[in-house]
Amino acid sequence: MAKNPDKKSIGRWSYCKPFLLWVNRDQHIAWARKIVANIDSIPSRNHRQMAFLEEPDAETGAVFIKVNHKDRKSCFPKTGNIIDTIRESRAYLEFSKKNIPAPGLLFYAIEPFSLNGRGILARQKVDGQTSYEIAKTAETSEAQLNALRKALSALAHIHRAGYSHGDASLYNFLEQNGRLSTIDLSRTKKMTPASQSRDTIRMLSHAFAIEGNHATTEELIRVYKEQNFLPESRETLLKEAERLSFRYSKLSRWTAPEDRTITIRDP
């Protein structure tokens, strides 16, 4: 994986009409402004704009970009997705400071003075498989269990650092060259006992939907407990994991961009 740009973080705000733009490193300013100025060329898929972009430099590597649009059902349509973008961007920066494996943030931009209320986030691309894909396609039960163990261990690491993921599932952990990275941090916040419990139960229920037995769930609880205290009793975690596993047993909610790199050209 490319080096994390946050290690040499400078951080600078600028204005790229109609967006306020924050760029992590000075040498990426011109590149980021070109992306923001041509944001309408980012392809849309399932009502989301997402794409892999050409790299701004050899050190950074390939880039993933996501554009959040306003939720028309929201009571605050101008700010809902702006808040998501800011929260996710700051979470990537905080995870970098805490040495929690996650892609490096390159820039984010918000459109605060428009009815569109868009938010743009660009981070390093993790070119790997999700923990769900690895566990689901594993050829042996031991390989499947190892993939689930890694995911629970990564979640425990996040909790130990004082954060809750907010959308903890096997879809949001990507493995590249044996290293597991956390993505989709738009709901990440400081951890509370309630959010720790929700995170842990969600992950266990997702694992239960794949494996479908209590022995595996008990093993995953043991893995989590080795790194952090349990948010609930073992019995409660087992019961809730089984009860909620139906949510993941039929259809994946995970949406990925097209597996190709696009080029943003000057107008």
N, C-alpha and C positions, 0 to 999 in steps of 0.2 A: 504494500500500500504506500502511496505517496506520503511524504512528510506532512505533518499537520501544520497548516499555516498559522494556527493560533499561537504557536510557540514563539513567533516573531511578530506578535500582534501589535499593530499601531492603532488602527481604528480611526476612521474619519467620516464625518457627516458631510454631505454635499446635496445640492438641489439639482434634480434632473426632471424638469417639468413633465408631468405634475407630481413626481415622486420625491420624497425625501429618501436619500440613499446613504447607507452606512457600509463602508468598505473596510475589510479587515487589514489589508496591506496596501501601501501607497501605489505599488507597481500595478495593481489590479484596477485602479480607478477608471482609466480610459476604457478598459475591457468591460467593466461593469456598467458604465454609462451607455455603451453601445447596446448591451443586452437589454437594459431597461428601456431605451429609446425604441427598440424594435420588439417589444414584448408581445405584440399581437401575432408575431410569426411563430410563437411557441405553439405546437400542436395541442389540440384538446382531445381528451379521452375520458369518457364517462363523466362529463361535466367538470373535468379538471384539466388544467394546463400543466403538463409535466413533460420533461424531455432530458436527454443527455446532451450536453454541449461539448464543443471542441475545447480543449484545455487552454487556459490563458498562458501557461508556461509549463516547462517540462517538470518542474518540481511539484506543482500542484496536481497534475494528472487530470483525468476526465472529471466532468462536473455534472451534477444533477441539479435541475432547477424546478421549482414548483411555484405556481401562481395561485394564490387563494382569492376567490371571488366572494362577494358578499352573499350571505344567506338571506334570501328574500323572506323567509319565514321568521327571521330573527327580529326581536324587539328593537335591536340596535344594528340595523343593516349596514350602517356606515362604518362601524368599528369592529364587528365580530371577527372577521377574518384578519383584520389588521392586528388585533390582539393575539390571534393564533400565531401569526407570523413573528411578531415580536417575542412572544413566549418561547416559541421553538428556537428562534435564533439565539436568544440569551441562554437557553438550555444547552445548546451546542458549545457555546463559549464557556459556560460553567463546567460542563463535563470535561472540557479540555484542561481547565485549571485543576480539576480533581483527579485527573488521569483515569477517567472513565472512558473506555474505548467507544468512540463515536466519530463520525466523519467530521473533518474540519470545515468550519463555516467560512465562506468567501465573502459574501455580502448579503444584505437584505435591504428591501425598499418598501416603503409604505405610501399609500395614496390617501392622505388624511382629509383633503379638501374637495373630494369628489364623491358623487353618489355611487360610483363604482366601488369605492372603498377596497381596492385591491392591495394585496400584500405579496411580495416576491421574496423568495429565499433561494440562495445558491450555495450548495455544499459540495464537498468532494464525493465522487461516485464510489460506492463500494461494489466491486465487481465480483459478487458471490451469490450464494444461495441463502434463502431464509432458513431458519431453524425448522420451520414447518416443512419445507421442501425436502430438507435432509432427512428428517425423521420419517416423513411419509414414504419416501422412496428407498429407505435403508433396506439392504438385502438381508440383514440379520437383526434379531431382536436386540443384541448387544450394541450394534451400531446405532440403532434407533434410540436406545436408552442413553447412550453417550451424548447424542445430539440434544436430548431433553435435559440431561444433567448440565450441559454447558449453558443452556438458556436459563435454567433456574439459578445457576451460580452467577451469571451475569446480572440477573435481576437482584439477587442478594447484594451484589457489589454496589448497585445503584442505591439501594435502600440503606446500606451501611454508610454511604456518603451523605445521607440525609435528604434524598429526593425520592419522589414517587414518579413512575413513568407516566401513569395516567391512562395509557392504552396498551397495557402489557399483554402481549400475545406473541406466539411463535412467528408471526408474520413480521414483527418489528425487531428481529435480531438477525443480522446478516453475517455469514461466515465467509471470510476470505483468507486463504492460506493458513487455516487453523486459528485465526483470530476472529472473535465475535464482536461485532459492532452494533450499537443501538441506534435505531432511526425512528423517525416520526415522533418528535418530542413536543408536538403542539399542545399537549395537555400536561406536560411535566411541571411539577410544582414542588415546593418544600414538602417533605413527607410528614404526614400525621398518622396516628394509629389507624384511623379509618381508611386512609388512602393506601397504606401499606397492606392492610387486609384485602382491599379490593384488588390491588395489583397481584398479590400472591394467589388469591383464589382464581382470578382470570387465567393466569398462566397454568395453574394446575388443572383447571377445567379444560383448557385447550389441549394439554397433554393427555388428559383422560379420554378426550374425544378420539385421539389417535390410537392410544394403546388399549384403553378400555378395561384396565384391571387395577385393583387396589394396591397390589404389590408394587407396581411401578410408581404409583402416586405416593406411597409411603417412602419409597427410595428417594423420590424427588424432594419430599419434605425433609428427609434426613440431610440431603445435600444443602438445602437452604439453611437448615438449622446449624450446620457447621460454620456458616459465615455470619449468621445474624439470628437474632431471637425471633421466635415464631409470633406472628401477630394474633393468632388464635390457637386454640388447642388442636392437637393432631386430629382428634375425632371430628371437630368442626370443619377443619380444612378438607378432610376426606369426604365428608357429607356434602359440603357446598361444591366441591370440585365435580362430584358425580351429578349433583342436581343441575348445575349450570352447563354441563358438557354438551347438551343438545344444541346450544348456540353455535357450536363450531362443527357439529357433526354432518352438516349438509352442504352449506354453501360458503365459500370464502368471500370475505368482504374486501380482501386485499386487491388493490389496483396498481399495476405497474405500468410505467411508460413503455412505449415501443422500444425494442432492444436495438436501437440504432442511434448514432450520433448525428445531430443536426448542426448546421453551420449558420450562424447569424451574420448576415451580410449587411454592409452599409447601404442605406437607402439611396 
